[in-house]
Amino acid sequence: MLDIFSIPPQALFGQLLLGLINGAFYAMLSLGLAVIFGMLNVINFTHGAQYMMGAFAAWLMLTELDVPFWAALILSPIVVGLFGIVLERLMLRRVYHLDHLYGFLLTFGLALIIEGLFQWRWGSSGAPYPSPIPGGTNLGFMFLPTYRGFVVVAALVICLVTWYAIERTKLGAYLRAATENPTLVRAFGINVPRLITLTYGLGVALAALAGVLAAPIQQVSALMGTNLVLVVFAVVVIGGMGSIMGSIVTGFGLGLVEGFTKVVYPPASNTVIFVVMAIVLLVKPAGLFGQTK
């Protein structure tokens, strides 16, 4: 096969696959952030720590309880989501009526505490998690590991189902209405505080689900979400704060951009997303899919 842009096809498509996988995690995490910010107006900086908790929960279930991956894929988001619900009821609820900065500082402090506790208990070195779907397929121009292909498809399905639930169902309409006019929603007999709590739990569960999917690909460690959350925040800003579809499209798209940059000019791969963010903010401050109020 001929080289593309003087780049061997295996190198190009291999990096694009890695970019697509990273984009799947960017999309899922930014989707959770967009749900929380769009419905609760809270900048949830604990998202990276909750992503890490999902991976750790799956790893602990396997090593301590012999719970297989497919069961952990369901149980871990539930456990971490319940933790998020407790967090929302005890702490976050107190800052909803305050400036966004207070919520950001609170969640930033909580993220440091959670990551510090996990690092103190299990250290900072990574722990391997066996792949639940070994093997792969030779496509001729590249080798596609089966599990990584599954992650991309699963992430896309999860993102689209979440978008449909929020944008096209009665429950989603109640969620959006509760954000804009909680008094009116209460008049219909709907428990708005409970709805908000469940929304935060959903956003946290999405982060934990991404962590479980990432466990067989990355090393499970206390710091696995530290750097990732900064990139995810950039993805949310580029897509538009609170935009569900913006988070999905931008997450996958920027993953591909990052993967392509690793082939063309590797030194820029760690900063290309932030460069894109700066350009988008200059051209359209509300983000690509955001709405100017």
C-alpha positions in Angstrom: 0.0 0.0 0.0 1.3 3.4 -0.9 2.3 5.8 1.8 -0.1 8.6 2.8 1.5 12.0 3.1 4.9 10.1 3.1 3.7 8.3 6.3 3.4 4.5 6.3 -0.3 3.5 6.4 0.2 1.2 9.5 1.7 4.1 11.5 -1.0 6.6 10.3 -4.0 4.3 11.0 -2.5 3.0 14.1 -2.2 6.4 15.6 -5.7 7.4 14.3 -7.0 4.3 16.1 -5.3 5.4 19.3 -6.7 8.9 18.8 -10.2 7.4 18.3 -9.9 5.4 21.5 -8.7 8.5 23.4 -11.6 10.4 21.8 -14.0 7.8 23.1 -12.9 8.5 26.6 -12.9 12.3 26.0 -16.4 12.1 24.7 -17.7 10.0 27.7 -16.0 12.2 30.3 -16.9 15.5 28.7 -20.5 14.2 28.3 -20.7 13.6 32.1 -19.3 17.1 32.7 -21.7 18.6 30.2 -24.6 16.9 31.9 -23.6 18.1 35.3 -22.8 21.7 34.3 -25.8 22.0 31.9 -28.3 20.7 34.5 -26.7 21.8 37.8 -24.4 24.7 36.8 -21.5 23.2 38.7 -18.0 22.8 37.3 -17.2 19.3 38.5 -13.4 19.0 38.9 -13.8 15.7 40.7 -14.6 14.1 37.4 -11.1 12.8 36.8 -11.0 11.3 40.3 -14.4 9.7 39.7 -13.1 8.2 36.5 -10.1 6.8 38.4 -12.5 5.4 41.1 -14.4 3.5 38.4 -11.2 1.9 37.2 -10.1 1.1 40.7 -13.6 -0.3 41.6 -13.4 -2.8 38.7 -9.8 -3.7 39.6 -10.6 -4.3 43.3 -13.7 -6.3 42.3 -11.5 -8.6 40.1 -8.5 -9.0 42.5 -10.4 -9.1 45.8 -13.8 -10.6 44.9 -13.1 -12.4 41.6 -15.9 -10.3 39.9 -15.4 -10.5 36.1 -15.1 -7.5 33.9 -18.6 -7.6 32.5 -20.2 -7.6 35.9 -17.9 -4.8 37.0 -18.9 -2.8 34.0 -22.4 -2.6 35.6 -21.5 -2.6 39.3 -18.6 -0.1 39.3 -20.6 2.8 37.8 -23.4 2.1 40.3 -21.1 2.1 43.3 -19.3 5.3 42.2 -22.5 6.9 41.2 -23.9 6.3 44.7 -20.8 7.9 46.1 -21.5 10.9 43.9 -25.0 11.1 45.2 -23.8 11.2 48.8 -21.2 13.8 47.8 -23.9 15.9 46.2 -26.3 15.7 49.2 -23.6 16.5 51.8 -21.5 19.1 50.0 -22.4 20.3 46.5 -25.9 21.2 47.3 -24.6 24.0 49.5 -22.9 25.8 46.6 -25.6 25.7 43.9 -26.8 29.2 44.7 -23.3 30.6 44.8 -20.9 31.7 42.1 -19.4 29.0 39.8 -16.0 29.6 41.4 -17.2 28.1 44.7 -18.3 24.9 43.1 -15.1 24.7 41.2 -12.9 25.2 44.3 -14.9 22.7 46.3 -14.7 20.0 43.7 -11.0 20.8 43.0 -10.3 20.2 46.7 -12.3 17.0 46.8 -10.4 15.7 43.8 -7.1 16.3 45.6 -8.4 14.5 48.7 -9.7 11.5 46.8 -6.6 11.1 44.7 -4.4 11.6 47.7 -6.2 8.9 49.7 -6.0 6.4 46.8 -2.3 7.2 46.3 -1.7 6.7 50.1 -3.4 3.3 50.1 -2.3 1.8 46.8 0.6 4.0 45.7 1.1 5.8 42.4 2.4 2.9 40.3 0.0 1.4 37.8 -1.7 -2.0 38.2 -2.5 -4.1 35.1 -6.1 -5.3 34.3 -6.4 -8.2 31.9 -8.2 -7.6 28.6 -11.7 -9.2 28.6 -11.6 -9.7 24.8 -8.2 -10.9 23.7 -7.1 -11.1 20.1 -7.7 -8.8 17.2 -8.2 -8.6 13.4 -5.7 -7.9 10.7 -7.3 -5.4 8.4 -4.4 -5.4 6.0 -3.3 -1.8 6.6 -3.4 -2.2 10.4 -4.0 -4.6 13.3 -7.2 -3.9 15.2 -7.3 -5.3 18.8 -10.9 -6.5 19.4 -11.3 -4.9 22.8 -10.2 -1.5 21.6 -12.7 -1.7 18.7 -15.4 -2.6 21.3 -14.5 0.4 23.4 -15.0 2.8 20.5 -18.4 1.3 19.6 -19.5 1.0 23.2 -18.6 4.6 24.0 -20.4 5.9 20.9 -23.6 3.9 21.8 -23.5 5.1 25.5 -23.0 8.7 24.4 -25.9 8.6 21.8 -28.2 6.9 24.3 -27.5 9.5 26.9 -28.0 12.3 24.4 -31.4 10.8 23.4 -32.5 10.4 27.0 -31.8 14.0 27.8 -32.9 15.7 24.6 -35.7 13.5 23.3 -37.5 12.0 26.4 -40.0 13.3 28.9 -37.5 12.7 31.7 -34.9 14.8 29.9 -37.5 17.6 29.4 -38.1 17.6 33.2 -34.3 17.8 33.8 -33.9 20.8 31.5 -37.0 22.5 32.9 -35.9 21.9 36.4 -32.7 23.9 35.6 -34.4 26.8 33.9 -37.6 27.1 36.0 -37.6 24.8 39.1 -40.7 26.5 40.6 -42.8 25.6 37.6 -41.5 22.0 37.7 -42.4 21.7 41.4 -46.0 22.7 40.5 -46.2 19.5 38.5 -45.4 17.5 41.7 -41.9 16.7 40.7 -39.2 16.5 43.4 -36.6 18.9 41.9 -33.8 18.3 44.5 -34.1 14.6 44.0 -34.0 15.1 40.2 -30.8 17.2 40.6 -29.2 14.6 42.8 -29.9 11.8 40.3 -28.6 13.9 37.5 -25.3 14.4 39.4 -25.2 10.6 40.1 -25.7 10.0 36.3 -22.8 12.2 35.4 -20.5 10.6 38.0 -21.6 7.1 36.8 -20.6 8.0 33.2 -17.2 9.0 34.4 -16.9 5.7 36.3 -18.0 3.7 33.3 -15.3 5.4 31.2 -12.8 4.4 33.9 -13.9 0.7 33.8 -13.6 0.7 30.0 -10.1 2.3 30.3 -8.8 -0.2 32.9 -7.8 -3.0 30.4 -6.1 -0.4 28.1 -4.3 1.8 30.7 -2.6 1.1 33.9 -5.0 1.5 36.9 -3.4 4.1 39.1 -4.5 6.8 41.5 -3.3 9.5 39.1 -4.8 8.2 35.9 -7.4 10.9 35.8 -5.2 13.9 36.9 -4.0 15.0 33.4 -7.0 13.6 31.6 -9.4 15.9 33.3 -7.6 19.0 32.0 -8.0 17.8 28.4 -11.6 16.9 29.0 -12.3 20.4 30.3 -10.8 21.8 27.1 -13.1 19.5 25.1 -16.1 20.7 27.0 -15.1 24.4 26.4 -14.5 23.7 22.7 -17.8 21.9 22.3 -19.8 24.4 24.3 -20.4 24.4 28.1 -23.4 22.3 28.8 -23.9 21.1 25.2 -24.5 17.3 25.1 -24.0 16.8 21.4 -21.1 19.2 21.4 -19.2 17.1 23.9 -19.8 13.9 21.9 -18.7 15.3 18.5 -15.8 17.3 19.9 -14.5 14.5 22.0 -14.2 12.0 19.1 -13.1 14.7 16.7 -10.3 16.0 18.9 -9.1 12.5 19.7 -8.6 12.0 15.9 -6.8 15.4 15.7 -4.5 14.4 18.5 -3.8 11.0 16.9 -3.0 12.6 13.5 -0.7 15.2 15.2 1.2 12.4 16.8 2.1 11.1 13.3 2.7 14.5 11.6 4.4 16.4 14.5 4.7 14.4 17.7 6.0 17.2 20.0 2.7 19.1 19.4 0.4 16.2 20.3 0.2 17.1 24.0 -0.8 20.7 23.3 -2.8 20.6 20.0 -6.2 20.4 21.9 -5.4 23.5 23.9 -4.3 25.3 20.8 -7.7 24.4 19.2 -9.4 25.6 22.4 -7.7 29.0 22.2 -8.6 29.4 18.5 -12.2 28.5 19.1 -12.5 30.8 22.1 -11.2 33.7 19.9 -13.6 32.9 17.1 -16.7 31.7 19.0 -16.4 32.1 22.8 -19.5 30.1 23.5 -18.0 27.0 21.9 -18.7 25.3 18.6 -22.1 24.0 19.7 -22.8 26.4 22.6 -25.4 29.1 22.6 -24.7 32.7 23.4 -27.0 34.0 26.2 
